[in-house]
Amino acid sequence: MRNVGITAFVFWTVMVGTTVPTPLYPLYERSFGIVPVEVTVLFAVYALGVVIGLLTLGRLSDQIGRKPVLAIALLLAAAAASLFLVSDNLGLLLGARVISGFSAALATGAGTAAIGEQLPADRKWLGPVLALAANMGGLASGTMLSGILAQWAGHPLRLSWIVVLVLIAVSLVGLATVAETVRRTRATFRFERLGIPHEIRGEFLRASAAAGSGFAVLGVLTAVTGILLGTELGRDDPALTGFVVFLGFVFTGIGQLVDRRLPPQVSLPASCVALIVGAALIAIAVLSPSLPALLASAVVIGLATGSAVSAGLRAITTGVPAARRGGAFSSFFAILYTFLALPAIGVGIVIEYANLRWAAGVFTLVVGVLALTVLISLSRTRDRQPSHA
């Protein structure tokens, strides 16, 4: 179990670095003179890096080993943190975010696989749970770390990155002591093509739309929560910004765990209903404005997103042959991260040319309509099933 713990820590460390910027966005705005739409682009290029990494390097750890890929992910995370540490303009920040996206893409596949392979046969069931804890726990921890340090420590745009670099150094030392789990490796890789698995096309698309809607909301929360708190609620509070996003990621993890106890035919419809409720809560949070509604939206959207992600992963695991399962997972997460990026940019553009309230209204409407469309599609699918009996 020692190797499992170290690998989970490495995975966690990489993911921590990806969300450290979240509470710092308002500070970057003031320090570097960037505008809200540039903040959302700054967030979105991270997701772009993840998507490109998934599509091009999704199977790299199968071919050259888990340890080398995790080491590369740590080194990329260190490069991103170093760029943030010395950055003094938007260009450097954008470069750091793209590199951070690549590191997350590599760590997600290699870390999840390595954790499962290091567990003994009688504890294999722990693999997804530990990988989930490392992934979502890292995302949540990054926002809280930087939020707390920015609020109550000095040098808010530097100190968090020093802490991240220390964590990476510790992770690299620990990783050196872990045994490789891929016995036969090849020092080559091939590019992954985005494709929808034909065996579960309908289920895959519905799960992708529902989970993607949740990722879209999480992306917008991550990109503009600081702006919302500062401009609408008068709370220029990095720690509170970090806590709001922390709730979203924590409850995404909890939603995946809760979904394991739900009947498969219930989880996706329940996710769609929760997404509609969560979208309405965001509208209330901005239009009122209301901090309790914002906190509640993070919890509800997190639960809905986690459940929808779990439904998609379950469909792939049970419906796609093992030889093509890795590509299906990569396609699924590539779609989700695309949803994560594009709406954030759209909201930033609306904020720039209208205001935050208009952006919230349009975004809420789009998410609500998409979730309702998936819900109607699920209802029609169930109605047709008896005729095939």
N, C-alpha and C positions, 0 to 999 in steps of 0.2 A: 504493500500500500504506500510505501515511501515514494516510489516512482510516480504513482498516481497523484499524490499530493504535490510533488514538485511540478509535474506537467500541468496540473490545474492552476498552480500559482503562476506559471509562465503564461498560460492562456489568459488568466485574469489580468496580469500585468499589461499585456498588449492592449486588451480592451479598455483598461483604465485610461490609457493615453488618448484614446479616441474621443472621450467625452469631457476631458479636462477643459477644452475651450468654451464649453457651453455657458457657464456663469460669467465668463470673461468677455463675452461679445460686447456688452455695453461699454466696458473699459477700453476695448480695442476701438470702438466707435469714437470715443472721446480722444484717445491717445493718437490714433492714426488718421482721424478725420474721415473715416469711411461712413457710408450711409446705410440705412436698413436693407436695401436691396443687395448691397455688397455683402452684408452679414449673411443673408440667406444663401447667396452664391458661395460664400466661404464654407457654409455648412454643406451645401449640396455637392461640392466637388469631392468631399470625403466619400459620399455615397457613390459617386462616379468612379473613384478609385477602387472601391469594394467591388463594384460590378465588373470593371475591367479585370481585376484580379481574379474574380471567380470564373470568368469566362475563358481566361487565358492560362491560368495556373491552378485551376480547380483540382487537377489530378497530380500535381507535382509531387506531393508527399507519398503517393502510391508508387512513384517511379524512382525517387532518390532517397526516400526515407522520411520519417516523421521528425527526427532530431534536426537534420539540416534545414528543413523548412521552418521549424519553430525558431531555430537560431537566426535564419534570415528575417523572420517576422520581428524578432526582438531588435535586430540591427536596424531594420527600417523604422521601427518605433523610436529607437534612439536617434536616428537621423531626423525624424519629424520633430521630436522634442527639442533637439538642438537648434533646429531652424526656428521654432517658436521662441526659444530662449534668447536668440540674438536678433529676432525680427524687429524691423522698424517701419515696415510698409506692407501694403496689401499683397503684393506679389510674393513675398516670402511666406506669408500666411497661407496663401493658396497652394504653394508648393508643398508646404508642410502637411496640409490637409490631404492632398492627393497621396503622398507617401504614407500617411497614416491609414488611408483606405486600403492600400496594398497590404500593409502589415496585418490589418484586421482580416482581410480575405484569406491570407495564408494561414493565420493562426486558427481561424474558425474550422477549416477542414482538417488540418493536421492535428490540432489540439483535441477536437472531438474524437477523431479516429484513434489517436494515441491513448487517450484515457480509457476508451472501451477495450483496447487490446491489452492494456496493462493489468486489467482486473482478472482475478481468477474466475473460473467457469461458474462457480456458485454465486458470484457477485456481479455478473455481467449487467444485471438490471440497474446497478448503480451508475453505469456509464452515462446514459442520457441525463440523469439527475445531476451528476457532478459537472458534466460539460455545460449544462444549463446554468448551474450556480456560478461557474467560472465566467461564462459569457455575460449573462445579465448582471451578475454581481459586479463584474468589472465595469460595465457600462454605467451602472448606478453609482459605484464607488468613485469613479472619475469626477462626476458632477459634484458630489459632496465634498471630495477632497479639495478641489479648486475653489468651490464656493466658500468653504470654511476658511481656507487660507487667505483668500482674497478679502474676506470680511474682517478677519481679526489678526492677520499677520502682515508684515511689511512686504514690499515689492510684489504686488499681486500678479503682475504679468510675467514674473520670473520664478518665484519660489516654487510654484506647483510643478514646473518643468524640471527643476532640480530634484524634487522628490521623485518624479517619474524616472529620471535617469538613474537615480540610486536603486529604485525597484528593478529596473532593467538590468543593472549590473549584478544584483543579487540573483536574478532569474538566470542570467547567462552562466554564472558559477554553478547554480543548482542543475541546470540543464546538462552541463558537462558530465554529471555523475549518473544521468539516466540512461538505461539501456535502450537501444534501438529495437523497435518492434517489427519493422519490415525486414524480413530475412533476405529476400532477393530484390535488389534494386537495380534500376537502370538510370544512367545519368543523362536521360533525354526526357523531353516532354512534348506534348502536342497541344495545339490550341483547342479549346472547348467551344463547340457551337451551341448557341442557345436553341433549345427545342422543347416542345411540349410533348410529354409521353402520351402516345396515342391510346394506350390501354386505359388510361383514366382521364382522358382529355376534359370531359365535362366537369368532373370532380376537381381536377387540378385547376381549371380556370376559375371555378367558383371559390375555391379556397384561396387562390392567389388574389382574387379581387377583394375578398373580405379581409385577408391578412394585409394586403397592400393598402387598403383604406386605413387600417389601424397604423401601419407604418407611416402613412402620409401624415396622420395626426401627430404621431410621435415626432416626426421630422419637424413639423411646424412648431410644436411645443418646444423642441430643442432649440430651434433657430430664433424664435421671437418671444419666448417667455420673459427674458430680461427686458426687452423693449416694452412688452405689455405691462410688466410690473412697474417700470419706471415712468412711462408716459400716462397710463390710464389709472394706476393705483397709487402712484406716488411712492413706490417702494423700491428705491435704488439699493437693492440688497442682494449681493451675489450668493450669499448662503441660502436665501429663500429661493432664488432662481435654481440653484443646484438641487434643493429639496424637491421642488415641483417635478423636475425632470427625473430625479431619483425615484420618486413615486411611480412615474410612468414605467420605467425599466423594471423596477422591483415587481410591480404587479403584472407586467408582461411575463416574467418568470413564474409568478404564482399562477397566472392564468393557464400556462402550459401544464403545470402540475395538477390544477383542478380539472382540466380537460381530460386527464387520464381516468377520472372517475365518472365522466359523463358518457352516456350512450352515444355512439358515433352519429346517430341520426339527430341528436339534440344539439351537439356542440356548435356546429356552424350556424344554424338558425339563431341560437342564443347569442353568438358572437355578433351577428348582424343587428339584432335588436339592441344589444349593448352599445354597438358603434353609433347607432342613431341617437341613443340617449346621450352618449358621450359628446357627439357633435353638438347637440342642443345645449349641453352644459358649457361647452366652449363659447357658444354664442352668448349665453347668459353672462359668462365670465367677462367678456369683452364689452358687451352692450350695457351691463348694469352700472359700473364694473363690479366684480365680486371675486374676492380671493377664495372663499369657500367653494364656489362653483368651479374655479380653476383647479383647485386641489382635487375635488370630486371627479372632474373630467379626466385628470391624470390617472386616477385609480380605475375608473370605469373603462377608459380606452385601453389601459394596460391589460386588464383582465380579458377584454374582448380580443385584443390583438394576440395575446398569448394563446387563447383557445383556438383562434383561427389558424395560427401558425402550427399548432399541434395537430389540427385536423389535416392540414396539407402534408405535414411530415408523415402522418399515419397513412394517408392515401398512397404516398410514394413508397413507403416501406412495405405495404401489403399488396400493392398493385403493379409495381414495376420490377422486372427481373433484376437480380443482383448485379449483373454485368453492366446494366445501364442506370443503376440507381444513383451513382455519384453524379452523373450528368444531370439527372432529374433534380437532385437536390440543388445543384449549382444553378439550374434554370429557375427554380423556385425562388431562391434567395436573390438572384439577379433581378427578378421582377419586383421583389419586395423592396430592394434598395433603390430601384428606379422610382417606385412610388414614394420612397422616403425623400428623394431629392427634388423631383419636379414641382410638387405642390409648394415646397418651401420657397423655391424661386418665384413661383407665381404669386404667392402671398407677399413676398418682398416687393415685387413690381407694383402690386395694387397699393401697398403701403406708401410707396414712393410717389405714385401719381394720384392717389385718393387719400385714404387714411386707414388706420388699423381696424376700425369698425366695419368699413366696407369690405376689407380683406376677410375679416372673420365671418361676415354674412355670406359672402360668395363661397368661401371654403366650406363652411358648415353645410350649405345647400348641396354642394358637389358630393361631399362625403355621405351625407344622408341619402341622396338619390342613389349613389352607387351601392350602399349597403342595402337599401330597399330593393334594388334591382336583383341583387344576389338572393335576397330572402324570397322574392317572388319566383325566381328561377328554381330555388330549392323546393318550394311548394308545388310547382308544376311538375317537377321530377317525381315527387312522391305520389302525386295524383296519377301519373302514368304507370307507375310500377305495378299495380294490380293487374293491368291488362296483359302483362307479360308472364303472369303467374300460370 
